[in-house]
Amino acid sequence: MMKLPESFLWGASTSAFQIEGAYNVDGKGLATTDVREVPEGMADTKVACDHYHHWKEDVDLMAELGLKVYRMGFSWSRIMPDETLVPNEKGLAFYDQLIDYLLEKGIEPFVTLYHFECPQALVDAFGGWKSRKMIDAYVKYAEVCFRHFKGRVTKWVTVNEQLIATAAPGLAMEYLKDPHERAKWIWQISYHVSLAEHRAFDLLRTIDPDAAIGPVCAIQVVYPASSDPEDIRAAQEAEEMMEFALLDMSVYGEYSPSARTWLKERGLLPETETADEAVLHGSRPDFIGVNYYFSTCAKYEQKPFDFNTSFFWASDDCRIIPNENLKKTEWMNMGIDPQGLYNGMRKVWERYRLPMIVTENGMAVSETPDEDGRIHDTYRIEYLRDHINAVMRLREEGYPVFGYCPWSFIDVLSSHQGFSKRYGLVFIDRTETDPKDCRRIKKDSFRWYHDVIEKDGRDL
Ligand code: BG6
């Protein structure tokens, strides 16, 4: 098992396409997220937070905040723009300067290779993850990164939230209108991603045995909507299919009997090849990254096979609904549930016995500065405090949680809902349609989190 860091890693998170901008400069190829249709009046990836031109100022802010680790993403299409898979020197140079400056400031870079996007050229050339060619392309990309940043990046994430990543727009499946056919592709794509992930685990061990690698999972904390045994089973099945089936593939290289049965009964089992077995069973991750925002409830309900269970999961016997007992806000419409983080991480530990780090956790709010030009985000402080307390409780009880990274360090472009939905500790002065100068303004939560780090999470 990975050796835990000596001190707890207080960090913060972002991803490449949600902050960088500069979507077509210095040899960067177009990413799937650059070409997808964005509703009129909503921000896109072209400028985002203009981190590409503000990276130094951003690292200075991280240093001021006291971050020990920065969970960031690489843009695949900046490093490897097209299907020739030839690395783009200018793309690597951008990350060189960023990583070197982070290290100079004593901040550890913790890099995600794949966060919801890939080069559009790979989708155009062979259908992206639909094809096994994508597995080789991903492994080539991982190899370039592992070799180039060896010794400087010592913690890697293979894939952010496989659940969402495999159903993300731009993977050439929007034209499939039949939910069953689309679900079949989603599971096939997910299977290809798992193969790619295991090959990357294996490769890193050869290239840099001192580095650690793991997946990031969107943990699903699903309570039964009632004590009706059918609801209890629906909740169990929802967690199994939306979380554990994917994590089981990452860790054990196989589906559980219940997940396999569920897929088989619905004709959704992916197509496999004989050589896959050895790849899937040949390696394991060092840790599990946990993303958590809210919990949900499951209600048993027989219905036509559709995607209304939740936006990424197609089912015919379960509906995901909000929990009546939780406080809801504009963007957190499933409710806020810090206890859910504790419950969910305990389950992850019980099933996998691997060290864990919270790679994302945060509260979205539409915000504008007050008359004094500041953002007094007491609601976010409350949200983060309650969730950090859940993490501290896990630590005290002896669960191996080695870090916490709120989402997000700066306000970022939402994964699919523009720039009005803000999660950051730092405000970015821009609107949906006007990037202005993307000025950085520290929110009250920035100052508060600085003190949390200084006190190592005690007495919040
Ligand atoms: C996580 C993603 O699912 O949730 C992030 O890893 C994303 O990329 C975050 O931004 C919040 O979701 P959204 O849709 O509000 O941006």
Residues whose N, C-alpha, C, O or C-beta is under 5 A from the ligand:
A	BS01	BG6	L413 S414 S415 H416
